[in-house]
Amino acid sequence: MPIEILMPALSPTMSEGTLARWLKKEGDQVKSGDVIAEIETDKATMEFEAVDEGTIGKIVVPGGTAGVKVNDLIAILLEEGEDASAMASVGAKPTAAAPARAPAAPAPIAAPAPVPATPAPAARAAHGERVFASPLAKRLAAEAGLDLKAVTGSGPHGRVVKADVEAAVKGGVKAAPAAAPAAAPKAAPAPAAPSPFEPAYEEIPNSSMRKVIARRLTEAKQTVPHFYLTIECEVDALLKVRAELNGRSDAYKLSVNDFVIRAVALALKKVPAANASWGEEAIKRYIDVDVSVAVATPNGLITPIVRHADHKGLAAISNEMKELAGKAKDGKLKPEEFQGGGFTISNLGMYGVKEFAAIINPPQGCILAVGAGEQRPVVKNGALAIATVMSCTLSVDHRVVDGAVGAEFLAAFKKLIEDPLSMLL
């Protein structure tokens, strides 16, 4: 029987994605592990590998299609010995090319909403009332007046196929009720006319990543009880050490952010209660120190992770961050490179931002917002002096981290930043 290739869930938050392009065409042989398509998720553009072997018999969703739901049929794979006629069993008719989806042909009998019944669990989508069924199964069910919700699907992920409908008809499954006279369709509301006072604009479609960022950050700001703690760190000693280290080798080029990552990792080691996330039943206190670092990309913000940052030196952190940032901007991060992390850093100092408060990235308990280092007047030993000062604001989820713990973390962080040689030990 032909194998249905379904839209995969390539990240925990993915509900739909863009099928960017096919790397195989109809008629191509495919082996398990072959990369057959590129899919744009809510986080990055990722390669999609085949699980089974066979021949691409039909590409259902053409490349460049956006808004493809997870578990939607995107292609059909023919197993050895099968020809195009076998695809009828999964509701696909062989065609010479892969055109864009066309509207379904009208069924001979109108299929109104069925009387609510308890459907077979396998035939239901896990996230709602939708029944997964092949187009042919839907047409046959409509012709027979059959309620698809009462049919148990035998296809992949409980999808109802032709054989299931035929068996249900023979078995006398209850038909759907007769259609009520259709009400006259309501006229679609006219689009609101643009205000004559609105300035000219262009519309930029939201990417999958941008939509997820908007949803998650709105949820975070509305549901997470944020509070904020700010400290000022003198970084003259850090800038001097950075210049000296960069002058010793061409194998690395340390940035202030590399020192910040290292200081955060060591401070989390000293104050593990800040390396935690919220759970309804228990707070998760992480054993490993995995630091997420916000990186701006054309599609939105993403947070690649420096794993085991407390065990890595400044040069290793610097080289790893350069590689991760490059992959993030190219949309080539692997799931393990951006999923997880116990603490996030967002640094806008390179843009000249003096101070800001970042929104927590759930389920993490903290995010550190780092501003620019700038010369300011300070008092030292009772006398006025000039120092390079960097403001850092910790946003804290009060369900996870108490104020005293946040203050303890910032004190440890400040000590490391102002004594950078201690980070080299």
Phi, psi and omega in degrees: 000137180303151182259129177277127174263118185254156177298120184277158170266103186265001173207158184299332184262003186281124173244339175205166181203180178251125175279092190299308178195152175270137176261353174236154179240169180301133181097347180285143174282141182231136174248156178301129181098348177292140174280119185251342183201162171247130184237129177271114178266190176286355183240322187195171172269121188235152177279141180247119183262146175287145177262325184248169178257151178159201180240135176294107182272328183204130170262111186277319181250115182289158176300145181091001181278126179261162175071027178281122183287147173301135181079004170289147177290126180243339179196164178235132181251124177270133177278170183302131179091352179267147175242185186299333182295336181291342184288348177298333182290343177246018171079021180241133177263134182297135177226163182284333182226182180245081182286168176295158182301132177257155178299145181293143178295144181295138179285149180300326181242131179297138180250093181286174178297126182288159173297133183306132178218166179274106183281164173294131185306324185292337184271357183259148171289144183294341187248016178173199185271355184293136176260126177279121180210151177288156179304321180294320179297320179297317182294316179296321179295320179295319180296325181271358183065033187266137176278109183296336181292343180263008182253132176275124181277139178251358180280182180303135179059030177077016181292134178281128181241177185307313183299325179295318180294315180299318179295322180293321179295316179295325182278357176077034176296142184303132179280162177288150180294158180297152183285138174280154179305133183288133177286151178300131182297140178284142178294136179294138180297139179291139179299144181296133179289139179296145179293136178294346181264355181283134179292159179297146181208167170236147181266130178247112183303140179284129175287166177302319180298316181297320180296317181292319178302314181300315182293314185291320181288327175296315178298319181297314183291329183275330188248343182262125179284089180288143158220164193229139177231131183238137174230162175242128183246132173277128188242015180299317180295321179297316180296325178292313179297319179301314180297319180294317181292320179294333179281352184265343183203151174263003182282348179208162176220096186288140174250166175300325181297327177297319177295321180297316179299314180297317180294319178299315182299315181290325178293323177294327177294323180282329181234075185295341179295341178274349181263070190211165176221162185274139170221146184298326182263333182199149173279132178268115176257116189281139177280315179277152177256096179249114188256120175276141181232121182292132179231130179278133176232167179302332182267353182138187184274140174220153188237084173297158190242132169268104182284143178050047185297334180289344180259005184246141178280175184298319181295317179295318178298316182299311182293322179293319180294322178298318179293314181296318180296320178297316179293324179297316182290334178270358181069032185246014179293140173277156182306320182290349180269350178224354179263129181108216183086144182251350186201142183240145173245132173236114186245114176249014181299326181293346177263004179084010179286124185287316186198142176202168177241123183269158177271134181297143179261094184301149006271010181302156183264345185213154168216135181256121178263122185250126179263185183282146171280128181217152180286130181220156176285134178226161177255122178233123180053039177079004181238150179284135179215172178248133178220155174274117188242138179238122179273134179230129181243125178263119172270131189232137172275112187292345176288333186258313187237126177279164182302320181296322179292318177299318179294321179296319178298313182297325178296318178294319179297314181299318180299319180291317181296321184276348175232072189297336179296334179292339177283344182271351184281000000 
